[in-house]
Amino acid sequence: MSKYKIFKIITSLLFLLMILSSCKGLIENRGDARKSPPNPDERVKRNIEEGRGFTLMGQIDKEKQGGTFSFASSNELWRASLDIIDFMPLASANYSGGIIITDWYSSEGNLEESIKISIRFLTNEIRSDSLDIKIFYKKCAQNANCAISEKKGNLVTELNKKILNRAANYAKQNKDKNFKKYNPGPKSQNN
C-alpha cells in the first residue's frame, strides 16, 4: 500500500469517528416530547447546556459573546457627550468600543494652541466614575515645533459634570416619555 492510501484511510476513519462521536447524545438520550419544553428558545438553551448539537461559527453562549449593543441614541451618556463636544471635529467615535476621540481643535483667535479630548465610557450607568476623560493640550511656537501634554484639573471636572448633568436630563426625559399613568378603568358599582 502506498503512503497516500494509508493517509486517506486514516483521515477517513478519523472523520467517521468524529461524526459518530457527535451522535452519542442522540443514542443515549432519544428525547421525550413530554420532557422537552415547547418554546424553541428554551430547547436550544437546554441543548447547548447539555452539549448537544453543533454550531458552525463558534459556540453560542451569551457570556462569551462580545456584548449587547443597543442603538447609540438610546444611551444617555453617549448622546450627552456628543452634545457637549459638538463644536469639536471628531477623529473617532466608536460606540461598540466605548470611546470618543476628537480631532485637534483651536479657536480662531489662537492658532498656536489646540486641545484634543478623549472620552472613554467605563459603564452605561450615569454616575461620577462612568467616564474617563482626558484632555490633551498642544502648544506650537511654529508649525514644526509643538509640545503636547495632558491637561488635568478643572476643565476635566467641568466637562464630566456637564456630560453627567445632560445625561441625567436625557434619562429623566426618556423616563417621563415612557411613563404611563395607571388607569384602573371604570369603577363597578355593587348595589
ABEGO torsion letter per residue (X at the ends): XBAAAAAAAAAAAAAAAAAAAAAAAAAABAEBAAABBABAAAAAAAAAAAGBEBBAAEBBBAAABAEBBBBAAABAAAAAAAAAAAABBBABBBAAAGBBBBBBBBBAABAABBBBBBBBBABABBBAAABBBBBBBBBBABAABBBBBBBBEAAAAAAAAAAAAAAAAAAAAAAAAABBBBBAEBBBBBX
